Each structure stands twice: as C-alpha cells, then as structure tokens.
C-alpha cells in the first residue's frame, strides 16, 4: 500500500471515529482518491440547519499538494461560486501544508461560511450583495440553504417558496419583489428583469444610485 493511500485511509477512519464534529467523508464508486465530504452549516449563520456536500479529489502528490475541493451543494456566499461551487480559500492554494488533513480542511470550509471575505471574492455578484445590504444577503443565503441544503428557512420562506414548493426566483436572486414588478409592468419579461437587476446589484442603498433609465437601457439590450 503506497503512502498516499495509507494516509487517506487513516484520515477517513479518523473522521468516522470522531462523532462530535458531524463531518463525514465517503468514497465515490469505491475510489479512495475521489470522495464526498459533508458538514452541517454553522450555528448563528444563514447556513444553520443545512447539510453541505463537498467534492474532494486527492492529487497524486498528496499530502504535498493541496486537495481539490468544490461545493456540490449550492451555496450563496462571496467566496464560493454560485454556479460551479469553486472555492476561494488560501489553504486550498498557496497556504496548503502537509500537516492539514481532510477533516481540518472541511472544518476550514465550515468556518468560511461563518466569516465571508467579500474583498477577495470567488463570486463578485454575491460579494457586491453582501457589501451593499447585509440583511438582504443573509435572507438570500438562508433561502438558498432551505432550497438546496435542507435548511429550515425563516418565517417568510414558506411564502417565498411558492405553491407546490416551487422556488421563488426573485428570492433566489436576492431582489425585492416590488422592484421586479415595477419593471415587469413596463412589459419586460420577468426572467430578463431578474437577470438585469441582479447584475446591476439593484438592492438596498444601491437602488438610489441606479436610475430607472439605466435599468431600462440594460433591459432593451
């Protein structure tokens, strides 16, 4: 058995023996070098109550090369791509050390959910939302947690989910329903309005900086 496989097997065993962290690591198709990690969303964050899965690929030179990780569960967070699940975290790049383990790296991802770094974003649009309107950002992140990670949502989430459990695209984009309706009333399609307002970061105090003509100009493109 080579050193890499011994190391990975030990780390998986250590994680299984540690019941307190609630972190799990499972093999994909019995391949010890392709794994799925999972952890609970941290308490007192918009991710609380969710369960988040991470795709893990062990490189040939592990542990001297960093593991490759990306979120499988969709997450609304400045340092995680809302499209691909790619993660902006220093220990997955230059700050990696062979003393780090799969479990400690997953714990670092859990901590990242507690402490976003919007000035060094992976998802620039989400970072703008975070910096423009923190409360609106948290509502959106909580709604994504409910939709994608099995979180409880909040008191308003049941209304947002729509009939039959359908997700609300306005809530998914972190926008105000009244703002979307305002431009829909001008005859523009709902999906187009949502896309434009999201890209313009038409939220919170930033709304005052974007006049209606600018929005209409983008909608007409």
Order of alpha helices (4+ residues) and beta strands (2+ residues): alpha-beta-beta-beta-beta-alpha-alpha-alpha-alpha-alpha-alpha-alpha-alpha
